[in-house]
Structure formats: structure tokens, C-alpha cells
């Protein structure tokens, strides 16, 4: 996403891309946000922070 900033020029496009890779509980978790067209879907860093918080993803696990 960060290499092709023309394709992913908006946060909503980045979040949509991430959602396409979600499965299981993570996908179930995001569906209500999609159904209500949540503003979170237009905030890449907010979405990332929320999903990390919900699923307990620690920063040192990124790499």
C-alpha cells in the first residue's frame, strides 16, 4: 500500500484493502462497521489502532 500511493491515495482505500484479507473473527468483527458505513472505515490509522486493540496485537509483533 505504501509503495503505490496513487492506488492507495485515500485512507478508505487502504482500509478496504486490509478488510479483503480479514477472515474468521476479524471479518465478523468488521461487518457491523461496514453495515453502518462507519467513519472508522475512512481512517486508516484509527482502523489499525482499533483492530489491534480489539484483538490484542502488540506493537512488537509487527515484525
N, C-alpha and C positions, 0 to 999 in steps of 0.2 A: 504494500500500500504506500509506503513512504518513498519507494523508488519511482513509482508512476503517479506523481502528484496531479497530473492532468485528469487521469481516470478517477482518482480519489480526491477530487478537489474540495469536497464538502464532507462535513462530519457524518451526515446521514448516509452517504455512500460508503464510508468506512464501517459504520455500524451495520449496515445491511450486509456488507461483505462478511463481517465477523459472524453475523447471525446464520449465514448459509453454512457455516462449519459447526454449529451447535447441534448436539444430539442429546438424547435422554433427558435427564432432569434439567439441564441447562436450556434445552429447547422448550420444555414445558414451562420453565420459569419465564421465558421471554414472550410467550404467546399472549398473555394478558396485556403486555405493553404494546404489542403490535395491534391487538384488537381495539385498544382505546387511543391509538395513534399518539402515544406518549411523547412528550418533548425529550425524554431521555434518548429516544431513537435519533435525535438530531444533535446529540452531544457526545462525541467520541470519548473524550476523557472522562466524562460523567458516567457513561455506559460502562467503560472499562473499570472504573472505580467501584461501581455498584455490583457488577458481576464478581469482581474479586472479593468484595465484602461478603456477598451472599454465599459464595462457595469457599470462602476461607483461603484464597490464593495469596500466599505471602510473596512479597516483592523479591526475595532472594530466590524464589522458584522460577523466575522468568527465564533464566538461562540454563 
